[in-house]
Amino acid sequence: MREPVLHSTVSTPDEDRALRPQHVRDMVGQLDVCARLAIAVDSARKRGDTLGHILFDGPPGLGKTTFATCIPRDLGVACQIASGAVLQAPKDLLPYLTNAEKDSVLFIDEIHRLPKGVEEFLYPAMEDFRVDILLGEGVNARTINMQLRPFTLIGATTRAGLLSAPLRDRFHMREHLDFYTVAELTEIVVRNARKLQVEVAADAAGEIATRSRGTPRLANNRLRWVRDYVTSKADGRVTLGLTHAALDMQGIDSMGLDGQDRKYMETIVRIFHGGPVGVEAVAHTMNLAVDTLVDEVEPYLLRQGLVIRTPRGRKVTAAGYTHLGVTPHEPPDPQRPLFS
């Protein structure tokens, strides 16, 4: 007789934190990154020195924040967390710098959103652990040079190209995070299902991983939804059939595409005969902002080879037609829906 499994249908902030690995050694995937970070952390500990500044870049949901919070735990030091969007003036950054303990970590998420003035204020803090503070105005103005305790700055960005070269060059390590394999995501799903105290069949975990676009954050979101579905509709055990039903209910297909992804491809096929077509025309037709398509919809479709960018615009590929279930030479029929 199978032992009863406890279930929870409410995702709390504590639960969200619990799903994140607590140490670099607990991370799944990004093996090269983990190996380099382990060496850097170990050598800093042995020397009793401050860890060098680190920059993480890559698409959302791949573990930049998780790495940034694991490193201070491995070092046994304090950590302050800030966002580049909030630090709009040097005075906003100054409390973080002056309060930083020796060898502690300051993590700035979305660091590419720092204004130029704040970025330049960071340069002496990163290189010489000092800041220059201007007091007064005009002829009565004077500059105070304030020494800071040595600290480690960890930056994370989804738009590395927006960082200026002087800021990038001041990071001792730059690590790019890539998408995860299905096997790695399956292991993440199995581990986190255990943390959520839900029983998941091996093939169901693989199916969740397959539909998660190579992104752990999406895998965790899919897992939570499937858990809620099976708790409400069944006995709480996640099987392959229930996983299919739960994800189909959300409109997530076998490749991880959602309704908006398919609508984007459907629009190009039906309205623009498969392309090429400019993204602005597609956005206006779908009544969406261009940024929504460029930042949210297109990256995965381009990576999967379902859509390509040409000098004349976007175009659905043969693989895209196959996924939609139509042929490239089939004339568009506005009366026949592409999806049931």
TITIFI-52311 format. One record per residue (C-alpha): residue number from 0; residue in three letters; x, y, z. Coordinates in Angstrom, 1 decimal. Last residue first. Example, Ala and Ser with C-alpha at 12.3 -4.5 7.8 and 13.67 -1.06 7.14 Angstrom:
# residues 2
1,SER,13.7,-1.1,7.1
0,ALA,12.3,-4.5,7.8
This chain:
# residues 340
339,SER,-9.4,23.1,-32.2
338,PHE,-6.6,25.0,-33.8
337,LEU,-6.1,26.2,-37.4
336,PRO,-9.6,27.5,-37.6
335,ARG,-11.2,27.1,-41.0
334,GLN,-13.3,30.1,-42.2
333,PRO,-10.3,32.3,-43.0
332,ASP,-8.9,29.7,-45.4
331,PRO,-5.3,30.2,-46.2
330,PRO,-4.2,28.4,-49.4
329,GLU,-2.2,25.2,-48.6
328,HIS,1.2,25.5,-50.2
327,PRO,3.1,25.8,-46.9
326,THR,1.2,22.8,-45.4
325,VAL,-0.9,22.9,-42.3
324,GLY,-0.7,21.1,-38.9
323,LEU,0.5,24.1,-36.9
322,HIS,3.6,22.2,-35.9
321,THR,4.2,21.2,-39.5
320,TYR,3.8,24.8,-40.6
319,GLY,6.4,25.9,-38.0
318,ALA,8.8,23.2,-39.1
317,ALA,8.5,24.4,-42.7
316,THR,9.4,27.9,-41.5
315,VAL,7.1,30.8,-40.7
314,LYS,8.5,34.1,-41.9
313,ARG,9.3,37.4,-40.1
312,GLY,10.5,40.4,-42.0
311,ARG,12.1,41.5,-45.3
310,PRO,15.7,41.1,-44.2
309,THR,14.7,37.7,-42.8
308,ARG,13.9,36.7,-39.3
307,ILE,12.9,33.0,-38.9
306,VAL,9.9,31.3,-37.3
305,LEU,9.5,27.7,-36.1
304,GLY,13.3,27.2,-35.8
303,GLN,13.0,26.3,-32.1
302,ARG,15.2,29.2,-31.1
301,LEU,13.2,31.6,-33.3
300,LEU,9.9,30.4,-31.7
299,TYR,11.5,30.7,-28.2
298,PRO,12.7,34.3,-28.8
297,GLU,9.6,35.5,-30.7
296,VAL,6.9,35.5,-28.0
295,GLU,8.2,37.4,-25.0
294,ASP,10.7,40.1,-26.0
293,VAL,10.0,40.7,-29.6
292,LEU,6.2,40.0,-29.5
291,THR,5.6,42.0,-26.3
290,ASP,7.9,44.8,-27.4
289,VAL,5.8,45.2,-30.6
288,ALA,2.8,45.9,-28.4
287,LEU,-0.3,43.8,-29.1
286,ASN,-3.5,44.2,-31.1
285,MET,-2.8,41.0,-33.0
284,THR,-3.0,42.8,-36.3
283,HIS,-1.0,45.7,-35.0
282,ALA,1.7,43.4,-33.7
281,VAL,1.9,41.4,-36.9
280,ALA,2.3,44.6,-38.9
279,GLU,5.0,45.9,-36.5
278,VAL,6.8,42.6,-36.8
277,GLY,7.3,43.1,-40.5
276,VAL,6.1,40.3,-42.8
275,PRO,7.8,37.5,-44.7
274,GLY,5.5,35.9,-44.4
273,GLY,3.4,32.7,-44.1
272,HIS,0.5,34.0,-46.2
271,PHE,0.3,37.3,-44.3
270,ILE,-3.2,36.9,-42.8
269,ARG,-3.4,33.2,-42.3
268,VAL,0.2,32.1,-41.9
267,ILE,1.5,35.2,-40.1
266,THR,-1.6,35.4,-37.8
265,GLU,-1.4,31.6,-37.1
264,MET,2.2,32.0,-36.0
263,TYR,1.4,34.7,-33.5
262,LYS,-1.8,32.9,-32.4
261,ARG,0.4,29.8,-31.7
260,ASP,2.7,31.8,-29.5
259,GLN,-0.2,33.5,-27.7
258,GLY,-1.9,30.2,-27.0
257,ASP,1.1,28.7,-25.4
256,LEU,4.1,26.9,-27.0
255,GLY,5.8,24.3,-24.8
254,MET,6.7,21.9,-27.6
253,SER,3.9,19.4,-26.7
252,ASP,1.3,22.2,-26.3
251,ILE,0.5,24.6,-23.4
250,GLY,-3.1,25.8,-23.7
249,GLN,-3.5,25.9,-19.9
248,MET,-6.1,23.1,-20.1
247,ASP,-3.6,21.2,-22.3
246,LEU,-1.1,21.5,-19.4
245,ALA,-3.5,19.9,-16.9
244,ALA,-4.9,17.2,-19.2
243,HIS,-1.4,16.1,-20.4
242,THR,-0.2,16.0,-16.8
241,LEU,-3.2,14.0,-15.8
240,GLY,-2.4,11.4,-18.4
239,LEU,1.2,11.3,-17.5
238,THR,0.5,10.8,-13.8
237,VAL,0.8,13.2,-10.9
236,ARG,-0.6,11.8,-7.7
235,GLY,-3.1,14.0,-5.9
234,ASP,-6.1,11.7,-5.9
233,ALA,-7.8,13.3,-8.9
232,LYS,-9.4,16.6,-10.1
231,SER,-8.5,19.1,-7.4
230,THR,-5.2,17.8,-6.2
229,VAL,-4.3,16.7,-9.7
228,TYR,-4.9,20.2,-11.0
227,ASP,-3.1,22.0,-8.2
226,ARG,0.0,19.7,-8.7
225,VAL,-0.1,20.3,-12.4
224,TRP,-0.2,24.1,-11.8
223,ARG,2.7,23.9,-9.4
222,LEU,4.8,21.7,-11.8
221,ARG,4.2,24.1,-14.7
220,ASN,5.4,27.0,-12.6
219,ASN,8.5,25.1,-11.5
218,ALA,9.3,24.1,-15.1
217,LEU,8.7,27.7,-16.2
216,ARG,11.3,28.9,-13.6
215,PRO,13.7,26.1,-14.7
214,THR,13.7,27.2,-18.3
213,GLY,14.5,24.8,-21.2
212,ARG,11.2,25.7,-22.9
211,SER,9.1,24.1,-20.1
210,ARG,7.0,21.6,-22.2
209,THR,9.6,18.9,-22.2
208,ALA,10.2,19.3,-18.5
207,ILE,6.6,18.8,-17.7
206,GLU,6.5,15.7,-19.9
205,GLY,9.7,14.3,-18.2
204,ALA,8.1,14.7,-14.8
203,ALA,5.0,12.9,-16.0
202,ASP,7.2,10.0,-17.4
201,ALA,8.8,9.6,-14.0
200,ALA,5.5,9.6,-12.1
199,VAL,5.2,12.5,-9.6
198,GLU,4.2,12.3,-6.0
197,VAL,3.7,15.6,-4.3
196,GLN,5.4,16.8,-1.2
195,LEU,6.3,20.2,-2.5
194,LYS,10.0,19.5,-1.8
193,ARG,9.7,16.1,-3.4
192,ALA,8.1,17.7,-6.5
191,ASN,11.0,20.1,-6.4
190,ARG,13.5,17.3,-6.8
189,VAL,11.6,15.5,-9.5
188,VAL,11.0,18.7,-11.5
187,ILE,14.6,19.7,-11.2
186,GLU,15.7,16.2,-12.4
185,THR,13.3,16.5,-15.4
184,LEU,14.8,20.0,-16.1
183,GLU,18.2,18.5,-16.3
182,ALA,17.1,15.7,-18.6
181,VAL,15.1,18.1,-20.8
180,THR,18.3,20.2,-21.3
179,TYR,18.7,23.6,-19.7
178,PHE,19.0,26.9,-21.5
177,ASP,22.3,28.9,-21.2
176,LEU,23.7,31.1,-18.4
175,HIS,26.5,33.4,-19.3
174,GLU,29.2,34.0,-16.7
173,ARG,31.4,37.0,-16.5
172,MET,34.1,37.0,-13.9
171,HIS,36.4,39.8,-12.7
170,PHE,33.7,42.4,-13.4
169,ARG,35.2,45.8,-14.0
168,ASP,35.2,45.2,-17.8
167,ARG,31.5,45.1,-18.0
166,LEU,31.1,48.5,-16.4
165,PRO,33.6,50.2,-18.7
164,ALA,32.1,48.4,-21.7
163,SER,28.6,49.8,-21.1
162,LEU,25.8,47.4,-20.3
161,LEU,23.0,47.4,-22.8
160,GLY,24.4,44.3,-24.7
159,ALA,24.1,42.3,-21.5
158,ARG,20.3,42.5,-21.7
157,THR,18.9,39.8,-19.3
156,THR,21.1,41.2,-16.5
155,ALA,22.6,40.1,-13.2
154,GLY,25.3,41.8,-11.2
153,ILE,27.2,40.5,-8.3
152,LEU,29.4,43.1,-6.4
151,THR,31.8,41.7,-3.9
150,PHE,32.8,43.8,-0.9
149,PRO,35.9,45.5,0.6
148,ARG,34.8,47.9,3.4
147,LEU,34.4,51.4,1.9
146,GLN,36.6,54.4,2.1
145,MET,35.0,57.8,1.8
144,ASN,36.6,60.7,-0.1
143,ILE,34.8,63.9,0.7
142,THR,34.6,66.5,-2.0
141,ARG,33.9,70.2,-1.4
140,ALA,31.5,72.7,-2.7
139,ASN,31.7,76.3,-1.3
138,VAL,32.6,77.8,-4.7
137,GLY,29.4,76.3,-6.3
136,GLU,27.4,73.8,-4.3
135,GLY,27.6,71.9,-1.1
134,LEU,29.0,68.4,-0.5
133,LEU,30.2,66.1,-3.3
132,ILE,30.8,62.5,-2.2
131,ASP,33.6,60.5,-3.7
130,VAL,33.3,56.7,-3.2
129,ARG,35.9,54.2,-2.2
128,PHE,36.5,50.4,-2.6
127,ASP,39.3,50.9,-5.1
126,GLU,38.0,49.1,-8.2
125,MET,34.3,48.4,-7.5
124,ALA,33.6,51.6,-5.4
123,PRO,35.7,53.7,-7.9
122,TYR,33.4,52.5,-10.8
121,LEU,30.1,52.6,-8.9
120,PHE,29.5,56.3,-9.2
119,GLU,29.9,55.9,-13.0
118,GLU,27.0,53.5,-13.0
117,VAL,24.9,55.7,-10.8
116,GLY,25.4,58.7,-13.2
115,LYS,24.8,56.5,-16.3
114,PRO,21.4,55.3,-15.0
113,LEU,21.3,51.6,-13.8
112,ARG,18.9,49.6,-15.9
111,HIS,21.7,47.2,-17.1
110,ILE,22.0,46.0,-13.5
109,GLU,18.8,44.0,-13.8
108,ASP,19.5,42.6,-10.4
107,ILE,22.1,44.2,-8.2
106,PHE,23.6,41.8,-5.6
105,LEU,25.9,43.3,-3.0
104,VAL,27.9,40.5,-1.3
103,SER,29.9,40.8,2.0
102,ASP,33.7,40.6,2.2
101,LYS,33.7,43.3,4.9
100,GLU,30.2,44.4,5.7
99,ALA,28.2,46.6,3.2
98,ASN,26.4,49.4,5.0
97,THR,28.3,52.2,3.3
96,LEU,27.8,50.7,-0.2
95,TYR,24.1,49.8,0.2
94,PRO,23.4,53.3,1.8
93,LEU,25.2,55.0,-1.2
92,LEU,23.2,53.4,-4.0
91,ASP,20.1,55.6,-3.7
90,LYS,22.2,58.7,-3.2
89,PRO,24.0,57.9,-6.4
88,ALA,20.7,58.4,-8.3
87,GLN,18.0,56.2,-9.9
86,LEU,18.7,53.0,-8.0
85,VAL,15.2,51.5,-8.3
84,ALA,15.5,50.0,-11.8
83,GLY,18.9,48.5,-11.1
82,SER,17.4,46.4,-8.3
81,ALA,19.0,45.8,-4.9
80,ILE,19.9,42.8,-2.7
79,GLN,22.3,42.9,0.2
78,CYS,24.1,39.7,1.2
77,ALA,26.0,38.8,4.4
76,VAL,28.9,36.3,4.4
75,GLY,29.3,32.5,4.9
74,LEU,31.1,32.1,1.6
73,ASP,28.8,29.3,0.4
72,ARG,25.8,31.3,1.6
71,PRO,27.1,34.4,-0.1
70,ILE,27.4,32.4,-3.4
69,CYS,23.9,30.8,-3.2
68,THR,22.1,34.2,-3.5
67,ALA,23.7,35.2,-6.7
66,PHE,23.4,31.7,-8.2
65,THR,19.7,31.7,-7.5
64,THR,19.3,35.2,-8.9
63,LYS,21.0,34.2,-12.2
62,GLY,19.1,30.9,-12.3
61,LEU,17.7,30.4,-15.8
60,GLY,14.4,32.2,-15.4
59,PRO,15.0,35.2,-17.7
58,PRO,17.5,35.0,-20.5
57,GLY,21.2,35.3,-19.9
56,ASP,23.8,37.3,-18.0
55,PHE,25.6,36.8,-14.7
54,LEU,28.3,39.3,-13.7
53,ILE,30.8,38.6,-10.9
52,HIS,33.0,40.9,-8.8
51,GLY,36.0,39.2,-7.2
50,LEU,35.7,37.4,-3.9
49,THR,37.3,39.2,-1.0
48,ASP,40.2,37.4,0.6
47,GLY,40.7,34.9,3.4
46,ARG,43.1,33.2,1.0
45,LYS,41.4,29.8,1.6
44,ARG,37.9,31.3,1.4
43,ALA,38.7,33.3,-1.8
42,SER,40.2,30.1,-3.4
41,ASP,37.0,28.1,-2.5
40,VAL,34.7,30.7,-3.9
39,ALA,36.6,31.1,-7.2
38,ILE,37.0,27.3,-7.6
37,ALA,33.3,26.6,-6.9
36,LEU,32.3,29.5,-9.3
35,ARG,34.3,27.9,-12.1
34,ALA,32.7,24.4,-11.5
33,CYS,29.2,25.8,-11.2
32,VAL,29.5,27.7,-14.5
31,ASP,30.8,24.6,-16.3
30,LEU,28.0,22.5,-14.9
29,GLN,25.2,24.9,-15.8
28,GLY,22.8,22.1,-14.9
27,VAL,21.3,21.2,-11.5
26,MET,22.4,23.4,-8.6
25,ASP,23.0,21.8,-5.2
24,ARG,26.7,22.4,-5.2
23,VAL,26.0,26.2,-5.7
22,HIS,24.2,26.2,-2.4
21,GLN,20.6,26.9,-1.3
20,PRO,18.9,25.6,-4.4
19,ARG,15.6,27.4,-5.1
18,LEU,12.4,25.5,-4.4
17,ALA,12.4,26.6,-0.7
16,ARG,12.4,30.2,-1.7
15,ASP,9.2,29.8,-3.6
14,GLU,7.7,27.8,-0.7
13,ASP,8.5,30.6,1.7
12,PRO,6.9,33.1,-0.7
11,THR,3.7,30.9,-0.6
10,SER,2.2,28.7,-3.3
9,VAL,-1.1,27.4,-2.1
8,THR,-2.4,23.9,-3.2
7,SER,-0.4,21.9,-0.6
6,HIS,-0.3,18.1,-0.7
5,LEU,0.8,15.4,1.8
4,VAL,1.5,12.0,0.4
3,PRO,-0.1,8.9,1.9
2,GLU,2.1,5.8,1.8
1,ARG,1.4,3.4,-1.0
0,MET,0.0,0.0,0.0
